Amino acid sequence: MYSVGADGQLAGGPIQSLFDGIDKDFRPSPNAQAAITSINIVGTAASARIDANDMSGISFTDFFHLLKVDGKWTVVSKIYYTHPNH
């Protein structure tokens, strides 16, 4: 899971960092909204874009890459963009 940090450099690493950050910094967000805005599938490869707003006061655009293995779609990577608060 990767993004570009506030310093303009590549930031990220294993998915565990996401789990730890959610456990530490996120709070319930009953007004959060998310939508799958695109899905592209070619054979056993796919990508999906998800736009999420007001998740713990933060808005994201996530891009997931998936592979279909043994008939089941599996997320193999994620990149994201954190939108600035206005």
Secondary structure, 3 states (H helix, E strand, C coil): CEEECCCCCEEECCCHHHHHHHHHHCCCCCCCEEEEEEEEEECCEEEEEEEEEEECCEEEEEEEEEEEECCEEEEEEEEEEEECCC
